[in-house]
Amino acid sequence: MVHSHSNASNDASRQGLIVLLRHGQTAWSVSGQHTGRTDIPLTSTGEQQAVQARSRLDQAFPGGFAPDAVYSSPLKRARSTAELAGFTAPTLLQGLAEWDYGRAEGRTRDEVSDANGHDWTLWRDGPESLSPRLAGDWDTTLPSGETITVHNGPGEMLDDAANRAGDVLEQLTPLLDEGKTVLLVAHAHILRILTTRWLGLDPHTARLFRLDTAHFSMLSRYRGDNVIQHWNC
């Protein structure tokens, strides 16, 4: 983590900047269950984290963000984070929805490995490698008492998630060329995958970029290259 943000707003005034904000804590981010398209809410801790993120963003970007430069995943954990961080009317982008984990959805890595009959990891094997026996819909109750339905469909290949992240970046290009600071409020995996597209890396390398709940990162251009300016702040 880089602690100094004193030049962030000055940099943004000279060139475009992308700020990535992961949503706050959910019950499944605590338990380690794969949380893709299930529309799970923030925990009370997650709500507090989002409010705290607002203070850090205000400090790093005292000039704020233009209304047309704030985007959010349509999933409620991201939308709630955006609102609690002070952004009440973000533009919703389906391209910022989390990676669709398919038959891993709602299950931990160990549960998936046991059910699949051999060791499985998301980045190495992908959702497409999982047994059709794990498909179907089921209900589960969150610690809060809320009951939600989990859908275990075929899922999304990593390259497909990377392609839609690339589409988001293409959509942002005019704003960046105008020198605007763009805020994306979304999810750990899709934001990390988007970062690999920004850097021109294989999307599998996204596993190396840790991004904690309600933390933000900055992507910018430096001497003709797309770079990471700050990470996991």
C-alpha positions as CSV (number, residue, x, y, z in Angstrom):
1,M,0.0,0.0,0.0
2,V,1.2,3.5,-0.8
3,H,0.3,5.9,2.0
4,S,0.8,9.3,0.3
5,H,-1.9,10.6,-1.9
6,S,-0.9,14.3,-1.8
7,N,-0.4,14.4,-5.6
8,A,-3.4,12.4,-6.5
9,S,-5.7,15.3,-7.3
10,N,-2.9,17.2,-9.1
11,D,-2.1,14.2,-11.2
12,A,-5.7,13.8,-12.1
13,S,-5.9,17.5,-13.3
14,R,-3.2,16.7,-15.8
15,Q,-4.2,13.3,-17.1
16,G,-7.0,10.8,-16.8
17,L,-7.1,8.5,-13.7
18,I,-9.1,5.5,-12.9
19,V,-10.0,4.8,-9.2
20,L,-11.1,1.3,-8.3
21,L,-13.2,0.9,-5.2
22,R,-14.1,-2.6,-4.0
23,H,-17.4,-2.9,-2.1
24,G,-17.5,-3.4,1.7
25,Q,-17.6,-6.6,3.6
26,T,-20.4,-9.2,3.0
27,A,-21.2,-12.4,4.9
28,W,-19.6,-14.4,2.2
29,S,-16.4,-12.3,2.0
30,V,-16.0,-13.3,5.7
31,S,-16.8,-17.0,5.1
32,G,-14.8,-17.4,1.9
33,Q,-17.8,-18.4,-0.2
34,H,-17.5,-17.5,-3.9
35,T,-19.7,-14.4,-4.4
36,G,-20.3,-13.7,-8.1
37,R,-23.8,-12.8,-9.3
38,T,-25.7,-13.6,-6.0
39,D,-27.1,-10.2,-5.0
40,I,-25.9,-10.4,-1.4
41,P,-26.0,-7.3,0.9
42,L,-23.3,-5.6,2.9
43,T,-22.9,-6.5,6.6
44,S,-23.1,-3.7,9.1
45,T,-19.3,-3.9,9.2
46,G,-19.3,-3.5,5.4
47,E,-21.5,-0.4,5.7
48,Q,-19.1,1.1,8.2
49,Q,-16.2,0.3,5.8
50,A,-17.9,2.1,3.0
51,V,-18.4,5.2,5.1
52,Q,-14.7,5.1,6.1
53,A,-13.8,4.8,2.4
54,R,-15.6,8.0,1.8
55,S,-13.2,9.8,4.2
56,R,-10.1,8.3,2.5
57,L,-11.4,9.2,-1.0
58,D,-12.3,12.8,0.2
59,Q,-8.7,13.2,1.4
60,A,-7.1,11.8,-1.7
61,F,-9.5,13.6,-4.1
62,P,-10.6,16.9,-2.5
63,G,-12.0,18.0,-5.8
64,G,-14.4,15.0,-5.9
65,F,-15.6,13.2,-9.0
66,A,-17.7,14.6,-11.9
67,P,-21.2,13.1,-11.9
68,D,-20.7,11.6,-15.3
69,A,-17.5,9.8,-14.2
70,V,-18.8,7.6,-11.4
71,Y,-19.8,4.1,-12.2
72,S,-21.0,1.1,-10.2
73,S,-21.7,-2.6,-10.7
74,P,-25.5,-3.2,-10.6
75,L,-25.2,-5.6,-7.7
76,K,-26.5,-4.2,-4.4
77,R,-23.2,-4.7,-2.4
78,A,-21.5,-2.3,-4.9
79,R,-24.4,0.1,-5.2
80,S,-24.7,0.3,-1.4
81,T,-21.0,1.0,-1.1
82,A,-21.2,3.7,-3.7
83,E,-24.1,5.4,-1.9
84,L,-22.5,5.2,1.6
85,A,-19.3,6.6,0.1
86,G,-21.2,9.6,-1.0
87,F,-22.1,8.7,-4.6
88,T,-25.9,8.5,-4.7
89,A,-26.4,8.3,-8.5
90,P,-23.7,6.3,-10.2
91,T,-24.1,5.0,-13.7
92,L,-24.7,1.3,-13.5
93,L,-22.5,-0.9,-15.8
94,Q,-23.3,-4.5,-16.3
95,G,-19.6,-4.9,-17.4
96,L,-18.6,-4.2,-13.8
97,A,-20.6,-7.1,-12.4
98,E,-18.5,-9.7,-10.6
99,W,-17.1,-12.7,-12.4
100,D,-19.8,-15.3,-12.8
101,Y,-18.5,-18.3,-10.8
102,G,-21.1,-20.7,-12.1
103,R,-21.2,-23.9,-10.1
104,A,-18.8,-22.5,-7.5
105,E,-21.2,-19.8,-6.5
106,G,-22.0,-19.8,-2.8
107,R,-19.4,-22.5,-2.1
108,T,-15.9,-22.3,-0.6
109,R,-12.9,-23.6,-2.5
110,D,-12.7,-26.6,-0.2
111,E,-16.4,-27.4,-0.7
112,V,-16.0,-27.1,-4.5
113,S,-12.9,-29.4,-4.5
114,D,-14.7,-32.0,-2.3
115,A,-17.8,-32.0,-4.5
116,N,-15.8,-32.0,-7.7
117,G,-13.6,-35.0,-6.6
118,H,-10.2,-33.2,-6.9
119,D,-8.5,-30.0,-6.0
120,W,-9.9,-27.0,-7.7
121,T,-8.8,-23.4,-7.8
122,L,-10.7,-20.6,-9.6
123,W,-7.8,-18.9,-11.4
124,R,-6.2,-22.2,-12.6
125,D,-9.2,-24.2,-13.5
126,G,-12.1,-21.7,-14.0
127,P,-15.8,-22.3,-13.5
128,E,-16.1,-24.2,-16.8
129,S,-14.1,-27.1,-15.3
130,L,-16.7,-27.9,-12.6
131,S,-18.9,-31.0,-12.7
132,P,-22.5,-30.5,-13.9
133,R,-23.6,-32.3,-10.7
134,L,-23.0,-29.0,-8.9
135,A,-25.6,-27.2,-11.1
136,G,-28.9,-26.0,-9.8
137,D,-30.6,-23.5,-7.6
138,W,-30.8,-23.6,-3.8
139,D,-31.7,-21.4,-0.9
140,T,-29.5,-20.4,2.0
141,T,-29.8,-18.2,5.1
142,L,-27.3,-15.5,5.8
143,P,-26.2,-14.8,9.4
144,S,-28.5,-11.8,9.4
145,G,-31.5,-14.1,8.9
146,E,-32.1,-13.1,5.3
147,T,-32.8,-16.0,2.9
148,I,-31.3,-15.8,-0.6
149,T,-31.4,-18.0,-3.7
150,V,-28.1,-19.2,-5.2
151,H,-27.9,-20.0,-8.9
152,N,-25.3,-22.4,-10.1
153,G,-25.2,-22.1,-13.8
154,P,-22.4,-22.8,-16.3
155,G,-20.4,-19.7,-15.2
156,E,-18.1,-17.4,-17.2
157,M,-14.7,-18.2,-18.6
158,L,-11.9,-15.9,-17.4
159,D,-11.3,-14.6,-21.0
160,D,-14.9,-13.6,-21.3
161,A,-14.7,-11.7,-18.0
162,A,-11.5,-10.0,-19.3
163,N,-13.2,-9.1,-22.5
164,R,-16.1,-7.3,-20.8
165,A,-13.6,-5.5,-18.5
166,G,-11.8,-4.4,-21.6
167,D,-15.1,-3.1,-23.0
168,V,-15.5,-1.0,-19.8
169,L,-12.0,0.5,-20.3
170,E,-12.9,1.3,-23.9
171,Q,-16.0,3.1,-22.8
172,L,-14.0,5.2,-20.3
173,T,-11.4,6.2,-22.9
174,P,-13.1,9.5,-23.9
175,L,-13.3,10.6,-20.2
176,L,-9.7,9.7,-19.6
177,D,-8.6,11.6,-22.7
178,E,-10.4,14.6,-21.3
179,G,-8.3,14.3,-18.1
180,K,-11.1,13.2,-15.9
181,T,-10.8,11.1,-12.7
182,V,-13.2,8.1,-13.1
183,L,-14.5,6.1,-10.2
184,L,-15.5,2.4,-10.6
185,V,-17.2,0.8,-7.6
186,A,-17.3,-2.9,-8.0
187,H,-15.9,-6.3,-6.9
188,A,-12.5,-7.7,-6.1
189,H,-12.1,-10.1,-9.0
190,I,-13.5,-8.0,-11.9
191,L,-11.5,-5.0,-10.8
192,R,-8.3,-7.0,-10.6
193,I,-9.1,-8.5,-14.0
194,L,-9.8,-5.0,-15.4
195,T,-6.4,-4.0,-14.0
196,T,-4.7,-6.7,-16.1
197,R,-6.4,-5.4,-19.2
198,W,-5.2,-1.9,-18.3
199,L,-1.6,-3.2,-18.0
200,G,-1.8,-5.5,-21.0
201,L,-1.2,-8.6,-18.9
202,D,-2.6,-12.1,-19.0
203,P,-5.8,-12.0,-17.0
204,H,-4.6,-15.0,-14.9
205,T,-2.1,-12.6,-13.3
206,A,-5.0,-10.8,-11.6
207,R,-4.7,-13.4,-8.8
208,L,-1.5,-11.5,-7.7
209,F,-3.3,-8.2,-7.0
210,R,-4.8,-8.3,-3.5
211,L,-7.7,-5.9,-3.1
212,D,-9.4,-5.8,0.3
213,T,-13.0,-4.8,1.1
214,A,-13.7,-1.1,0.8
215,H,-10.1,-0.4,-0.3
216,F,-9.3,1.6,-3.4
217,S,-6.6,1.7,-6.1
218,M,-5.6,4.0,-8.8
219,L,-4.6,3.4,-12.4
220,S,-3.0,6.0,-14.5
221,R,-0.7,6.7,-17.5
222,Y,3.0,7.5,-17.0
223,R,5.3,8.4,-19.9
224,G,3.2,6.6,-22.4
225,D,2.5,3.5,-20.4
226,N,-0.6,2.4,-18.5
227,V,0.5,1.9,-14.8
228,I,-0.7,1.3,-11.3
229,Q,-0.3,4.5,-9.4
230,H,-1.5,3.3,-5.9
231,W,-2.9,0.0,-4.8
232,N,-5.1,-1.3,-2.0
233,C,-5.3,2.0,-0.1
